[in-house]
Amino acid sequence: MKGNAGPAGHGGQAETLVDIPISTVDSPSVVLELIYQLKIKDVMSSAVITASRTDTLRHIQAVMRESYITGLPVVEGTKLLGIISIEDIIMALDQGFIDKTAEERMTRNVIVLEDDMPLSFAISYLNKYRYGRFPVLNKKKDLVGILTSKDVIRTLLVEMNREVLRLEKMHQKEEHAPEHYSEMNFTTVKYDFELAGRASTEIKKALKARDIDPKIIRRVAIASYELEINQVVHSVGGTILCSIQPDKVIIVAKDSGPGIPDVNLALQEGWSTANEWIRSLGFGAGMGLANTKRVSDEFFIESKPGDGTTVRSVVFINSPKEEPGLDH
């Protein structure tokens, strides 16, 4: 159900909305940390009002009016069959088929989110597709929630308020982390999107505690996140090593396969071997290695088919390099 159900046809998800004014790349570090740390399950509305395939559009119209909602998933048990939007109801009233059943008029090709995806996916989907809502499924493909732009904004406001209070307490205590050499190690697992972004989040926390320039932190965070996601999407899993030194931060990503046949080609923007399922999740745009190289002061990659890949990214803490524009 992850196909592109657009404005054509019955309407379905195609109710438009105002963009969420948050970028998943260049927002403030506090916001970026939240949108990669929070999962869709933390944000979605779990109390889902649904319709059955035999419900008429007239009945669904009444449910929408009584519940102050503008769209209903059509289900059988816990399985999502399709969706009816307010646009479908308006069309039915205009064209005289308001007594048709949901099964006859629902949009079947529904774009969905999965509950263990990072919140960043929800923001990207809402801004890209401009739909009023997205059904949320779990790993068993059961319908477990609905996510709207209001859910995202409300949750971010609450979480940012908590973060402000936490930072105020830290400032009051005047805590300063030591600046000595330290290392952090993380493990990635193939297709484990639930933990995707953990390394980047923890590395950002460690750098912020050392009061490092936010522009430097952002560059390191981008490099570590891109390398971590590359391992989750393209390899069988691996490790992310972060070495924080007095003058630089070194990120080394190693995996055990399958390797890259043509490294030069892989560094080209937009080149990707990701399959359609990966692309439907919002990954595989072919910008991971290119973005990592762009934010690095030093960049090294070595890969052989069957032997895995090693990528080394170095960002100097006092680097004069301008913060680059990024693409996803």
C-alpha positions as CSV (number, residue, x, y, z in Angstrom):
1,M,0.0,0.0,0.0
2,K,3.0,2.3,-0.4
3,G,2.2,3.4,-3.9
4,N,1.7,6.9,-5.0
5,A,-2.0,7.7,-4.4
6,G,-2.2,11.2,-5.8
7,P,-5.0,13.8,-6.3
8,A,-6.3,11.9,-9.3
9,G,-9.1,9.3,-9.0
10,H,-11.2,9.3,-5.8
11,G,-9.1,11.8,-3.8
12,G,-8.2,9.5,-0.9
13,Q,-5.4,11.0,1.0
14,A,-5.1,14.0,-1.3
15,E,-6.4,16.7,1.1
16,T,-3.8,19.4,1.1
17,L,-2.3,21.1,4.2
18,V,0.2,23.7,5.1
19,D,3.8,22.6,5.1
20,I,5.4,21.8,8.4
21,P,8.1,24.6,8.7
22,I,10.8,22.2,9.7
23,S,13.7,21.0,7.6
24,T,15.2,17.5,8.2
25,V,18.6,18.8,7.3
26,D,19.2,22.4,8.4
27,S,16.9,23.0,11.3
28,P,18.5,23.9,14.7
29,S,20.4,21.0,16.3
30,V,17.8,20.7,19.1
31,V,15.0,20.2,16.6
32,L,17.1,17.8,14.4
33,E,17.9,15.7,17.5
34,L,14.2,15.4,18.3
35,I,12.9,14.5,14.9
36,Y,15.5,11.8,14.5
37,Q,15.1,10.5,18.1
38,L,11.3,10.4,18.3
39,K,9.5,7.6,16.5
40,I,6.2,7.8,14.7
41,K,4.7,5.6,17.4
42,D,5.5,8.4,19.9
43,V,3.6,11.0,17.9
44,M,0.7,9.3,16.2
45,S,-2.9,9.2,17.4
46,S,-3.6,5.6,18.5
47,A,-7.4,6.0,18.9
48,V,-8.3,5.4,15.3
49,I,-11.9,5.9,14.1
50,T,-12.4,3.5,11.1
51,A,-15.0,2.5,8.6
52,S,-15.9,-1.0,7.2
53,R,-16.0,-1.8,3.6
54,T,-19.8,-2.0,3.6
55,D,-20.4,1.4,5.3
56,T,-22.0,3.9,2.9
57,L,-20.4,7.2,2.2
58,R,-23.4,8.9,3.8
59,H,-22.7,7.0,7.0
60,I,-19.0,7.9,6.8
61,Q,-20.0,11.6,6.3
62,A,-22.0,11.5,9.5
63,V,-19.1,9.9,11.4
64,M,-16.7,12.6,10.1
65,R,-19.1,15.3,11.1
66,E,-19.7,13.9,14.6
67,S,-16.0,13.2,15.3
68,Y,-14.6,16.5,13.7
69,I,-12.3,14.5,11.3
70,T,-11.7,14.7,7.6
71,G,-10.7,11.2,6.7
72,L,-11.4,7.6,7.7
73,P,-9.3,4.4,7.1
74,V,-11.4,1.5,5.8
75,V,-10.4,-1.7,7.5
76,E,-11.3,-5.3,7.9
77,G,-10.3,-6.3,11.4
78,T,-6.9,-4.7,11.9
79,K,-6.0,-4.7,8.2
80,L,-6.1,-1.5,6.2
81,L,-8.1,-1.8,3.0
82,G,-8.2,1.8,1.8
83,I,-9.1,5.4,2.9
84,I,-12.0,7.8,2.4
85,S,-11.3,11.5,2.6
86,I,-13.6,14.6,2.9
87,E,-12.9,15.2,-0.8
88,D,-14.4,11.8,-1.6
89,I,-17.5,12.8,0.4
90,I,-17.8,16.2,-1.4
91,M,-17.5,14.5,-4.8
92,A,-20.1,11.9,-3.8
93,L,-22.5,14.6,-2.9
94,D,-21.9,16.6,-6.1
95,Q,-22.1,13.5,-8.4
96,G,-25.0,11.7,-6.6
97,F,-23.3,8.5,-5.3
98,I,-23.4,9.3,-1.6
99,D,-25.1,6.0,-0.9
100,K,-22.3,4.0,-2.5
101,T,-20.2,1.8,-0.2
102,A,-16.7,2.5,1.0
103,E,-15.4,-0.5,-0.9
104,E,-16.7,1.0,-4.1
105,R,-15.2,4.4,-3.8
106,M,-12.2,4.2,-1.4
107,T,-8.6,4.9,-2.4
108,R,-6.9,1.5,-2.3
109,N,-3.4,2.5,-3.2
110,V,-2.6,4.2,0.2
111,I,0.8,5.6,1.2
112,V,1.4,4.5,4.8
113,L,4.0,5.1,7.5
114,E,5.4,2.5,9.9
115,D,5.3,3.0,13.6
116,D,9.1,2.4,14.2
117,M,10.2,5.0,11.6
118,P,11.9,8.2,12.9
119,L,9.7,11.2,13.0
120,S,11.8,12.8,10.3
121,F,10.0,10.5,7.8
122,A,6.6,11.8,8.9
123,I,7.8,15.4,8.3
124,S,9.2,14.5,4.9
125,Y,6.0,12.6,3.8
126,L,3.7,15.4,5.0
127,N,5.6,18.0,3.1
128,K,6.3,15.9,0.0
129,Y,2.8,14.4,-0.5
130,R,0.8,17.1,1.1
131,Y,-1.8,14.7,2.4
132,G,-4.0,15.4,5.4
133,R,-3.2,12.2,7.2
134,F,-1.2,9.0,6.9
135,P,-2.3,5.6,8.3
136,V,0.4,4.0,10.5
137,L,1.1,0.3,10.4
138,N,3.2,-1.9,12.7
139,K,5.6,-4.7,11.6
140,K,2.6,-7.1,11.3
141,K,0.9,-4.7,8.9
142,D,-1.9,-4.0,11.4
143,L,-3.3,-0.5,11.5
144,V,-2.2,1.0,14.8
145,G,-2.6,4.8,14.4
146,I,-3.1,7.9,12.3
147,L,-0.6,10.7,11.9
148,T,-1.4,14.3,10.9
149,S,0.6,17.5,10.9
150,K,-1.2,18.6,14.1
151,D,0.2,15.5,15.8
152,V,3.7,16.4,14.7
153,I,3.5,20.0,15.7
154,R,1.9,19.3,19.1
155,T,4.5,16.7,20.0
156,L,7.4,18.8,18.9
157,L,6.2,21.8,21.0
158,V,6.0,19.6,24.1
159,E,9.3,17.9,23.5
160,M,11.1,21.2,22.7
161,N,9.7,22.7,25.9
162,R,11.2,19.8,27.9
163,E,14.5,20.2,26.1
164,V,14.6,23.9,27.0
165,L,14.0,23.1,30.6
166,R,16.8,20.5,30.5
167,L,19.2,22.9,29.0
168,E,18.4,25.5,31.5
169,K,19.1,23.1,34.4
170,M,22.4,22.2,32.8
171,H,23.3,25.8,32.5
172,Q,22.4,26.5,36.1
173,K,24.7,23.7,37.2
174,E,27.5,25.0,34.9
175,E,28.5,21.5,34.0
176,H,31.4,21.3,31.6
177,A,32.4,18.0,30.2
178,P,36.1,17.2,30.0
179,E,37.9,17.9,26.7
180,H,40.1,14.8,26.7
181,Y,40.3,12.2,24.0
182,S,37.3,9.8,24.0
183,E,35.7,7.1,21.8
184,M,32.2,5.9,21.2
185,N,31.2,2.7,19.5
186,F,27.9,1.7,17.9
187,T,26.6,-1.4,16.1
188,T,24.1,-1.3,13.2
189,V,21.8,-4.1,12.0
190,K,20.5,-4.5,8.5
191,Y,17.0,-2.9,8.1
192,D,16.8,-2.1,11.8
193,F,15.1,1.3,11.3
194,E,14.0,1.4,14.9
195,L,17.5,2.1,16.1
196,A,18.5,4.1,13.0
197,G,19.9,7.5,14.0
198,R,21.0,6.4,17.5
199,A,24.7,6.8,16.8
200,S,24.2,10.3,15.4
201,T,22.0,11.3,18.3
202,E,24.6,10.1,20.9
203,I,27.5,11.7,19.1
204,K,25.7,15.1,19.0
205,K,25.0,14.9,22.7
206,A,28.7,14.2,23.4
207,L,29.8,17.1,21.3
208,K,27.2,19.5,22.7
209,A,28.4,18.6,26.2
210,R,31.9,19.8,25.1
211,D,30.5,23.1,24.0
212,I,31.7,22.6,20.4
213,D,30.6,25.1,17.7
214,P,27.0,24.1,16.6
215,K,28.1,24.3,12.9
216,I,30.8,21.7,13.6
217,I,28.4,19.5,15.5
218,R,25.9,19.7,12.6
219,R,28.6,18.6,10.1
220,V,29.6,15.6,12.3
221,A,26.0,14.7,12.9
222,I,25.3,14.6,9.2
223,A,28.3,12.5,8.4
224,S,27.5,10.0,11.2
225,Y,23.8,9.8,10.3
226,E,24.4,9.3,6.6
227,L,27.0,6.6,7.3
228,E,24.8,4.9,9.8
229,I,21.8,4.8,7.5
230,N,24.0,3.6,4.6
231,Q,24.9,0.5,6.8
232,V,21.3,-0.1,7.8
233,V,20.0,0.1,4.2
234,H,22.9,-1.2,2.0
235,S,25.0,-3.6,4.2
236,V,24.5,-6.6,6.4
237,G,25.3,-4.4,9.4
238,G,28.4,-3.0,10.8
239,T,30.0,-0.6,13.3
240,I,30.3,3.2,13.7
241,L,33.3,4.5,15.7
242,C,33.5,8.1,16.8
243,S,36.8,9.4,18.1
244,I,36.5,12.8,19.7
245,Q,39.9,14.4,20.0
246,P,41.0,17.9,21.1
247,D,41.3,19.2,17.5
248,K,39.1,16.9,15.4
249,V,36.3,14.4,15.3
250,I,36.8,11.1,13.4
251,I,34.0,8.9,12.2
252,V,34.9,5.5,11.0
253,A,32.1,3.3,9.5
254,K,32.9,-0.4,8.8
255,D,30.6,-3.1,7.5
256,S,31.1,-6.6,6.3
257,G,29.5,-6.6,3.0
258,P,28.4,-6.6,0.2
259,G,30.8,-3.9,-0.8
260,I,30.7,-1.3,-3.6
261,P,31.7,-2.4,-7.1
262,D,32.4,1.1,-8.3
263,V,33.3,3.6,-5.5
264,N,33.6,6.6,-7.9
265,L,30.1,5.9,-9.2
266,A,28.7,5.5,-5.6
267,L,30.1,9.0,-4.8
268,Q,28.0,10.6,-7.6
269,E,25.0,12.5,-6.3
270,G,21.8,10.6,-7.0
271,W,23.4,7.2,-7.8
272,S,21.8,4.4,-5.7
273,T,21.3,0.6,-5.7
274,A,18.4,0.8,-3.2
275,N,15.3,-1.2,-4.2
276,E,11.8,0.1,-4.5
277,W,10.8,-0.9,-0.9
278,I,13.8,1.1,0.5
279,R,12.9,4.1,-1.7
280,S,9.3,3.9,-0.5
281,L,10.6,4.4,3.1
282,G,12.3,7.6,2.1
283,F,15.9,6.2,1.8
284,G,18.0,5.4,-1.2
285,A,18.2,8.9,-2.7
286,G,21.9,8.4,-3.5
287,M,23.1,11.3,-1.4
288,G,24.5,9.5,1.6
289,L,28.2,9.3,0.6
290,A,28.1,12.5,-1.3
291,N,26.7,14.4,1.7
292,T,29.3,12.8,4.0
293,K,32.1,13.8,1.7
294,R,30.8,17.3,1.4
295,V,30.7,17.9,5.2
296,S,34.1,16.3,5.8
297,D,37.5,18.1,6.0
298,E,39.1,14.7,5.2
299,F,37.3,11.8,3.5
300,F,38.4,8.3,2.7
301,I,36.6,5.3,1.4
302,E,37.7,1.7,0.6
303,S,35.4,-1.0,-0.6
304,K,35.6,-4.3,-2.5
305,P,32.7,-6.5,-3.5
306,G,32.3,-9.2,-0.9
307,D,34.8,-7.7,1.5
308,G,32.7,-4.8,2.9
309,T,33.3,-1.1,3.1
310,T,35.3,1.3,5.3
311,V,34.5,5.0,5.3
312,R,36.6,7.5,7.3
313,S,35.3,11.1,7.8
314,V,37.3,13.8,9.7
315,V,35.9,17.1,10.8
316,F,38.3,19.6,12.3
317,I,36.9,21.3,15.4
318,N,38.4,24.6,14.4
319,S,37.8,24.1,10.7
320,P,37.4,27.3,8.7
321,K,35.4,25.3,6.1
322,E,32.0,26.9,5.4
323,E,29.0,24.9,6.3
324,P,27.8,23.3,3.0
325,G,24.4,23.1,1.5
326,L,23.1,19.5,1.5
327,D,20.8,17.5,-0.7
328,H,18.7,14.5,0.2
